[in-house]
Amino acid sequence: MTPIDSYFSVRDGHLRFDGVDLVALADAHETPFYVYSARRVQENVATVREAFTARHPATEVFFATKACGLPWVLDLVRRAGANAEVNSGGELWKVLRAGFRPDQVVFNGVAKTVAELEQAVRAGIRAVVVDSVSELERLDAVATRLGRRQGIALRVDVRVATETHPDMRTANGGKFGIDLADAVAAFRRAAALPGVDVRGLHLHIGSQITGVEPYQEAVARALAVLGEAEAAIGRRLEFLDIGGGFPVPYMDAHGAPCAREDYFCVQTTPADHAAAVCAVLEAQRPDLTLFIEPGRYVVADAAVVVTRVQAEKVKHALDDQGRPVSADRWLLIDCGYDTLLDHTFVDWYFRIVVANRAAEPADAPFRLGGPLCDSADVYLGDGDTPYRRFPAATGVGDVLVIRDVGAYGVETMTQYNGRPRAGVLGITPDGEVVVARRAETYEDLVRLDLDPREGGR
């Protein structure tokens, strides 16, 4: 796999991404905006697929579309040979519209509506991942009414602890999956229902899982349950779906910048995770097809946000007598958590570069804030400080580039504070820049709303 840093270069003092001058893009398009590299998306799909198929040839990749459901990206992923994992009727509609076949789709989610289950059954998708026994009964009723038999997997909470962000732990209690103690009974019930065809077991232990041991433990527990379930229903199952969670390095792997939580600092690769998972699978159940659902890994480092400094100021710290004792230089940029939610929502760290000063030493401390009327709209600093280091002359008008933002960024943008959602540009494999999604306008802020000027009440 090509290191992501090789996608960045400096020419004439300007930062380039996949060969494109990001400062020139900022001069041509209103900031903030996202920029995706098609080459990187497709390279990431190939890397994770090849890592697993080298160890277990019967592996299928299902891209977790919640990470980025942009049609331009979905098309790239499909053409790279991946299938699609969805979490709503809307995501199902989008992937079918993007050209994925129904037999390339699995449907996850904890609270699927009757309408969504009808949509999935009518489409004839590969599998509905059933998250609870109540959903199992609902799906059976829907499929029976429609005269269909829907393929399913049961999602099991395998109760494995993970050392990732607390909000990203999904398999040790919490809302996801059927309880481990109830799993075999759920399989037995599924096998007795006429409207479903139970084909596999699903698990997902979380996101940004930097170690391989939790995957080994999860697969071992899942195979134990699967064996008991097969004995209970009297037949073999077809596949094991281990979800995703493969990590992306958000901090430098070596040196002082890697000083925050361990889950920002990644030493493992997809090959390491594949070796751990497939060693257990090959030893115990080599007959099973393996499903994997990478999302973050496929798109995170394939995109940047380009933003501009709109204001600067100095704020003084005061002593007990109210006298200034130190000064912080603040930069206020036009990218807030309306555009990049995770920087505040989960206190995520993103590397940031001053694109038009990329050849200058970044040795001056700054505080960095977004534009929103919310004191939480402030970016994490380097290491254990609140400061980012940029060139000393950085100020109003300079262009900043936020790296590794391709996952869960576009999908979570909002119009908070009356700010239209940012546009998205794409760099094609040939180096052409295309508009993958236009930036919203003020009209888009009210496009769906009742207009009282026209007599609405």
C-alpha positions as CSV (number, residue, x, y, z in Angstrom):
1,M,0.0,0.0,0.0
2,T,1.2,3.5,-0.8
3,P,1.7,5.7,2.3
4,I,-0.8,8.5,2.4
5,D,2.0,11.0,2.8
6,S,3.1,10.3,-0.7
7,Y,-0.2,11.8,-1.9
8,F,0.9,15.2,-0.5
9,S,3.7,17.3,-2.0
10,V,4.8,20.9,-1.9
11,R,5.4,23.0,-5.0
12,D,6.1,26.7,-5.1
13,G,5.3,26.8,-1.4
14,H,1.8,25.4,-1.9
15,L,0.4,22.1,-0.6
16,R,-0.8,19.6,-3.2
17,F,-3.0,16.6,-2.8
18,D,-2.9,13.9,-5.4
19,G,-1.2,16.4,-7.7
20,V,-3.7,19.2,-7.3
21,D,-2.8,22.6,-5.8
22,L,-5.1,23.1,-2.9
23,V,-4.4,26.8,-2.6
24,A,-5.5,27.2,-6.3
25,L,-8.7,25.3,-5.5
26,A,-9.4,27.6,-2.5
27,D,-9.0,30.6,-4.9
28,A,-11.5,29.0,-7.3
29,H,-14.1,27.7,-4.9
30,E,-15.7,29.2,-1.8
31,T,-14.3,27.6,1.4
32,P,-14.8,25.4,3.2
33,F,-15.1,22.3,0.9
34,Y,-14.1,18.7,0.8
35,V,-11.7,17.2,-1.7
36,Y,-11.6,13.4,-2.3
37,S,-9.0,11.4,-4.2
38,A,-10.5,8.7,-6.4
39,R,-7.1,6.9,-6.6
40,R,-6.9,6.7,-2.8
41,V,-10.4,5.4,-2.3
42,Q,-9.9,2.6,-4.8
43,E,-6.4,1.8,-3.5
44,N,-7.8,1.4,0.0
45,V,-10.5,-1.0,-1.2
46,A,-7.8,-3.0,-3.0
47,T,-5.5,-3.0,0.1
48,V,-8.1,-4.3,2.5
49,R,-9.5,-6.9,0.0
50,E,-6.1,-8.3,-0.9
51,A,-5.1,-8.5,2.8
52,F,-8.0,-10.7,3.6
53,T,-8.3,-12.8,0.4
54,A,-4.6,-13.7,0.7
55,R,-5.4,-15.4,4.0
56,H,-9.0,-16.5,3.3
57,P,-9.9,-16.4,-0.4
58,A,-13.7,-16.7,0.3
59,T,-13.8,-13.1,1.6
60,E,-16.2,-10.4,0.4
61,V,-15.8,-6.7,1.1
62,F,-19.0,-4.7,2.0
63,F,-18.2,-0.9,2.1
64,A,-19.9,0.6,5.2
65,T,-21.8,3.4,3.3
66,K,-22.5,5.3,6.5
67,A,-18.8,6.4,6.4
68,C,-19.5,8.3,3.1
69,G,-22.6,7.8,1.0
70,L,-21.7,10.4,-1.6
71,P,-22.8,8.9,-5.0
72,W,-19.4,9.8,-6.6
73,V,-17.7,7.8,-3.8
74,L,-20.2,4.9,-4.0
75,D,-19.5,4.6,-7.7
76,L,-15.7,4.5,-7.1
77,V,-16.1,1.8,-4.4
78,R,-18.4,-0.3,-6.6
79,R,-16.0,-0.1,-9.6
80,A,-13.2,-1.1,-7.2
81,G,-15.0,-4.4,-6.6
82,A,-16.6,-3.9,-3.2
83,N,-20.2,-4.6,-2.2
84,A,-22.3,-2.3,0.1
85,E,-23.4,-2.4,3.7
86,V,-26.3,0.0,4.6
87,N,-28.1,1.1,7.7
88,S,-31.3,2.7,6.5
89,G,-33.8,2.7,3.7
90,G,-32.2,5.8,2.4
91,E,-28.8,4.2,2.2
92,L,-30.3,1.2,0.5
93,W,-32.0,3.4,-2.1
94,K,-28.7,5.2,-2.7
95,V,-26.6,2.1,-3.3
96,L,-29.1,0.5,-5.6
97,R,-29.2,3.9,-7.5
98,A,-25.4,3.8,-7.6
99,G,-25.5,0.5,-9.5
100,F,-24.9,-2.1,-6.7
101,R,-26.9,-5.3,-7.4
102,P,-29.3,-6.4,-4.6
103,D,-27.2,-9.5,-4.0
104,Q,-24.3,-7.1,-3.2
105,V,-26.1,-5.5,-0.2
106,V,-26.4,-6.3,3.5
107,F,-28.7,-4.2,5.7
108,N,-27.7,-3.5,9.3
109,G,-29.4,-1.3,11.9
110,V,-31.1,-1.5,15.3
111,A,-34.5,-0.1,14.6
112,K,-35.6,-0.9,11.0
113,T,-39.1,0.2,10.2
114,V,-41.7,-2.0,8.6
115,A,-41.3,0.2,5.5
116,E,-37.6,-0.4,5.4
117,L,-37.9,-4.1,5.8
118,E,-40.5,-4.2,3.0
119,Q,-38.1,-2.2,0.8
120,A,-35.3,-4.7,1.5
121,V,-37.4,-7.8,0.9
122,R,-38.9,-6.4,-2.3
123,A,-35.4,-5.6,-3.6
124,G,-34.2,-9.1,-2.8
125,I,-31.0,-8.0,-1.0
126,R,-28.3,-10.5,0.0
127,A,-29.0,-10.4,3.8
128,V,-30.9,-8.4,6.4
129,V,-28.8,-8.4,9.5
130,V,-31.3,-8.9,12.3
131,D,-30.5,-7.0,15.5
132,S,-33.1,-8.3,17.9
133,V,-35.7,-11.0,18.2
134,S,-38.5,-8.5,17.9
135,E,-37.1,-7.4,14.6
136,L,-36.8,-11.1,13.6
137,E,-40.6,-11.5,14.1
138,R,-41.3,-8.3,12.3
139,L,-39.2,-9.3,9.3
140,D,-40.8,-12.7,9.1
141,A,-44.2,-11.2,9.1
142,V,-43.2,-8.8,6.3
143,A,-41.6,-11.4,4.1
144,T,-44.5,-13.9,4.6
145,R,-47.0,-11.2,3.6
146,L,-45.0,-10.5,0.5
147,G,-44.6,-14.1,-0.4
148,R,-40.8,-14.0,0.0
149,R,-38.2,-15.7,2.0
150,Q,-35.5,-13.3,3.1
151,G,-31.9,-14.2,3.7
152,I,-30.7,-13.0,7.1
153,A,-27.8,-13.0,9.6
154,L,-28.2,-12.5,13.3
155,R,-26.1,-9.8,14.9
156,V,-24.7,-11.1,18.2
157,D,-23.1,-9.0,20.9
158,V,-20.0,-11.1,21.5
159,R,-19.0,-9.1,24.7
160,V,-15.5,-8.1,23.7
161,A,-13.8,-5.1,25.3
162,T,-12.0,-2.7,23.0
163,E,-9.6,0.2,23.7
164,T,-11.1,2.7,21.3
165,H,-13.1,5.9,21.8
166,P,-15.9,5.1,24.4
167,D,-18.6,6.1,21.8
168,M,-17.2,3.7,19.3
169,R,-17.4,0.5,21.4
170,T,-20.2,-1.7,20.1
171,A,-19.8,-5.2,21.4
172,N,-19.7,-5.2,25.1
173,G,-23.2,-4.4,26.2
174,G,-25.0,-1.4,24.8
175,K,-27.7,-1.2,22.2
176,F,-26.3,-3.3,19.4
177,G,-27.0,-7.0,18.7
178,I,-28.7,-9.9,20.4
179,D,-27.3,-10.7,23.8
180,L,-24.7,-13.5,23.8
181,A,-26.7,-15.5,26.3
182,D,-29.7,-15.4,24.0
183,A,-28.0,-16.0,20.7
184,V,-28.6,-19.7,20.3
185,A,-32.2,-19.4,21.1
186,A,-32.6,-16.7,18.6
187,F,-31.0,-18.9,15.9
188,R,-33.4,-21.7,16.8
189,R,-36.4,-19.3,16.5
190,A,-35.2,-18.0,13.2
191,A,-34.9,-21.5,11.8
192,A,-38.5,-22.1,12.6
193,L,-39.9,-19.1,10.8
194,P,-41.2,-19.5,7.2
195,G,-40.3,-16.0,6.0
196,V,-36.6,-15.9,6.8
197,D,-33.6,-18.0,5.7
198,V,-30.9,-17.8,8.4
199,R,-27.5,-17.9,6.6
200,G,-24.9,-16.3,8.9
201,L,-23.8,-14.6,12.1
202,H,-22.8,-10.9,12.3
203,L,-20.7,-9.1,14.8
204,H,-19.1,-5.7,15.0
205,I,-16.8,-4.7,17.9
206,G,-16.4,-1.0,17.2
207,S,-14.6,1.6,15.2
208,Q,-10.9,2.5,15.1
209,I,-9.8,-0.8,16.7
210,T,-6.0,-0.5,16.7
211,G,-5.2,-3.9,18.2
212,V,-5.7,-7.4,16.6
213,E,-6.5,-9.2,19.9
214,P,-10.1,-8.0,20.2
215,Y,-10.8,-9.4,16.7
216,Q,-9.3,-12.8,17.5
217,E,-11.4,-13.0,20.7
218,A,-14.5,-11.8,18.9
219,V,-14.1,-14.4,16.1
220,A,-13.4,-17.2,18.5
221,R,-16.6,-16.4,20.5
222,A,-18.7,-16.0,17.4
223,L,-17.5,-19.4,16.0
224,A,-18.4,-21.0,19.3
225,V,-21.9,-19.5,19.1
226,L,-22.2,-20.4,15.5
227,G,-21.3,-24.0,16.2
228,E,-23.9,-24.3,19.0
229,A,-26.5,-22.6,16.7
230,E,-25.8,-25.1,13.9
231,A,-26.2,-28.0,16.3
232,A,-29.6,-26.5,17.4
233,I,-31.0,-25.9,13.9
234,G,-29.5,-29.0,12.3
235,R,-27.6,-27.4,9.4
236,R,-24.5,-25.4,8.6
237,L,-24.5,-21.7,8.1
238,E,-22.8,-20.0,5.2
239,F,-21.0,-16.9,6.4
240,L,-19.5,-15.0,9.3
241,D,-19.6,-11.2,9.0
242,I,-17.1,-9.5,11.3
243,G,-18.1,-5.9,10.6
244,G,-15.4,-3.3,10.2
245,G,-13.4,-1.1,12.6
246,F,-10.0,-1.3,10.9
247,P,-8.1,1.8,12.0
248,V,-6.6,4.8,10.3
249,P,-3.6,6.8,11.7
250,Y,-4.8,10.3,12.6
251,M,-1.4,11.2,14.2
252,D,2.1,10.6,13.1
253,A,3.3,7.1,14.0
254,H,6.6,8.3,15.5
255,G,7.7,11.2,17.6
256,A,6.2,13.9,19.8
257,P,2.9,14.5,17.8
258,C,1.7,11.0,18.8
259,A,0.8,12.1,22.4
260,R,-2.9,11.7,22.7
261,E,-5.1,8.7,23.1
262,D,-3.7,5.5,21.7
263,Y,-6.5,5.1,19.2
264,F,-5.2,8.0,17.2
265,C,-1.8,6.3,16.8
266,V,-2.0,3.3,14.6
267,Q,0.8,0.7,14.1
268,T,-1.3,-2.1,12.6
269,T,-2.3,-2.7,9.0
270,P,-5.2,-4.6,7.3
271,A,-2.7,-7.4,6.8
272,D,-2.2,-7.6,10.6
273,H,-5.9,-7.8,11.2
274,A,-6.4,-10.3,8.4
275,A,-3.7,-12.5,9.8
276,A,-5.3,-12.5,13.2
277,V,-8.9,-13.1,12.0
278,C,-8.1,-15.6,9.4
279,A,-5.8,-17.7,11.6
280,V,-8.8,-18.4,13.8
281,L,-11.2,-18.9,10.9
282,E,-8.9,-21.2,8.9
283,A,-8.2,-23.3,12.0
284,Q,-11.8,-23.8,12.9
285,R,-14.2,-23.1,10.0
286,P,-12.4,-22.7,6.7
287,D,-15.7,-23.5,4.9
288,L,-17.3,-20.2,5.9
289,T,-17.4,-17.2,3.6
290,L,-16.0,-14.2,5.5
291,F,-17.7,-10.8,5.1
292,I,-15.9,-7.6,6.2
293,E,-17.4,-4.1,6.4
294,P,-14.6,-1.5,6.2
295,G,-15.8,2.1,6.1
296,R,-13.4,4.5,7.8
297,Y,-10.4,2.6,6.4
298,V,-11.7,3.0,2.8
299,V,-12.3,6.8,2.8
300,A,-10.8,8.5,5.9
301,D,-7.4,9.4,4.4
302,A,-8.8,9.8,0.9
303,A,-10.1,13.3,1.6
304,V,-9.2,16.7,3.0
305,V,-11.2,19.8,4.0
306,V,-9.9,23.1,2.6
307,T,-10.7,26.1,4.8
308,R,-9.6,29.7,5.2
309,V,-8.6,31.9,8.1
310,Q,-11.3,34.6,8.4
311,A,-10.2,36.3,11.6
312,E,-7.4,36.4,14.1
313,K,-7.1,37.8,17.6
314,V,-5.0,37.8,20.8
315,K,-6.5,36.7,24.1
316,H,-4.7,37.3,27.4
317,A,-4.6,35.0,30.4
318,L,-5.0,36.9,33.6
319,D,-3.5,36.4,37.1
320,D,-5.4,36.7,40.3
321,Q,-5.3,40.5,40.2
322,G,-6.6,40.6,36.6
323,R,-3.3,41.4,35.1
324,P,-2.3,39.8,31.7
325,V,0.4,37.2,32.1
326,S,0.4,35.5,28.8
327,A,-1.1,35.8,25.3
328,D,-2.7,33.3,23.0
329,R,-2.9,33.9,19.3
330,W,-6.2,32.7,17.9
331,L,-7.1,31.8,14.3
332,L,-10.8,31.6,13.4
333,I,-11.5,29.5,10.3
334,D,-14.7,29.0,8.3
335,C,-14.8,25.2,9.0
336,G,-16.7,24.4,12.2
337,Y,-18.4,21.4,13.5
338,D,-21.2,22.1,11.0
339,T,-18.8,20.9,8.4
340,L,-16.6,18.5,10.4
341,L,-18.7,17.3,13.3
342,D,-16.2,14.8,14.8
343,H,-13.7,17.5,15.8
344,T,-16.1,18.5,18.6
345,F,-18.6,15.6,18.8
346,V,-16.0,13.0,19.7
347,D,-13.0,15.3,20.3
348,W,-11.3,13.9,17.3
349,Y,-7.8,15.0,16.3
350,F,-7.0,15.9,12.7
351,R,-3.7,16.9,11.3
352,I,-3.8,20.5,9.9
353,V,-1.4,22.2,7.5
354,V,-1.2,25.9,6.3
355,A,-1.4,25.1,2.6
356,N,0.0,28.4,1.2
357,R,2.9,28.3,3.7
358,A,3.7,24.6,3.4
359,A,7.4,25.3,2.9
360,E,7.7,27.4,6.0
361,P,8.6,26.0,9.5
362,A,5.5,25.3,11.6
363,D,6.9,26.5,15.0
364,A,4.5,29.1,16.4
365,P,1.7,28.2,18.8
366,F,-1.9,29.1,17.9
367,R,-5.4,28.3,19.2
368,L,-7.8,27.3,16.5
369,G,-11.5,27.8,16.4
370,G,-14.4,27.4,14.0
371,P,-17.0,30.0,13.0
372,L,-20.0,28.8,15.0
373,C,-21.6,30.7,17.9
374,D,-20.7,27.9,20.3
375,S,-17.7,27.8,22.6
376,A,-17.3,24.1,21.9
377,D,-16.3,24.8,18.3
378,V,-12.6,24.7,19.0
379,Y,-10.0,22.3,17.6
380,L,-7.9,20.0,19.7
381,G,-4.3,21.0,20.1
382,D,-1.1,19.0,19.5
383,G,0.0,16.6,22.2
384,D,-1.5,17.4,25.6
385,T,-1.6,21.2,24.8
386,P,-4.5,23.3,23.4
387,Y,-2.1,24.7,20.7
388,R,-1.5,23.9,17.1
389,R,1.9,24.9,15.5
390,F,1.7,26.8,12.3
391,P,4.1,29.2,10.6
392,A,4.5,32.4,12.6
393,A,3.1,34.6,9.9
394,T,-0.1,32.7,9.6
395,G,-3.2,35.0,9.6
396,V,-6.3,36.2,7.8
397,G,-6.6,34.9,4.3
398,D,-4.4,31.9,4.7
399,V,-5.6,28.5,3.5
400,L,-5.6,25.6,6.0
401,V,-6.0,21.9,5.0
402,I,-7.5,19.4,7.4
403,R,-6.4,15.9,6.7
404,D,-8.0,12.4,7.0
405,V,-11.6,13.7,7.0
406,G,-13.2,11.4,4.4
407,A,-15.1,9.3,6.9
408,Y,-18.2,10.5,8.8
409,G,-17.6,14.1,7.6
410,V,-19.8,14.7,4.6
411,E,-22.4,12.4,6.1
412,T,-22.8,14.5,9.3
413,M,-22.7,18.0,8.0
414,T,-25.5,20.3,9.2
415,Q,-26.9,23.8,8.5
416,Y,-26.4,25.0,12.1
417,N,-26.1,28.8,12.5
418,G,-27.7,29.2,9.0
419,R,-24.6,28.0,7.2
420,P,-25.2,26.2,3.9
421,R,-23.5,22.8,3.8
422,A,-20.1,22.7,2.1
423,G,-19.5,21.4,-1.4
424,V,-17.4,18.4,-2.3
425,L,-14.8,18.2,-5.1
426,G,-13.3,15.0,-6.5
427,I,-9.9,14.3,-8.1
428,T,-10.4,11.6,-10.8
429,P,-7.7,9.0,-11.5
430,D,-6.7,11.2,-14.5
431,G,-6.1,14.2,-12.2
432,E,-9.2,16.1,-13.3
433,V,-11.1,18.1,-10.6
434,V,-14.9,17.5,-10.7
435,V,-17.7,18.8,-8.5
436,A,-19.0,15.7,-6.7
437,R,-21.5,17.8,-4.8
438,R,-22.3,21.4,-5.2
439,A,-22.1,23.7,-2.2
440,E,-25.5,24.7,-0.8
441,T,-26.9,28.2,-1.2
442,Y,-29.0,30.3,1.2
443,E,-32.1,29.0,-0.8
444,D,-31.2,25.5,0.3
445,L,-31.6,26.6,3.9
446,V,-35.4,27.0,3.4
447,R,-36.0,24.8,0.4
448,L,-38.0,22.2,2.3
449,D,-39.8,24.7,4.6
450,L,-43.3,26.1,4.5
451,D,-43.1,29.8,3.4
452,P,-45.5,31.9,5.4
453,R,-45.2,34.7,2.9
454,E,-47.2,32.5,0.5
455,G,-50.1,32.2,2.9
456,G,-49.0,29.0,4.8
457,R,-49.9,28.8,8.4
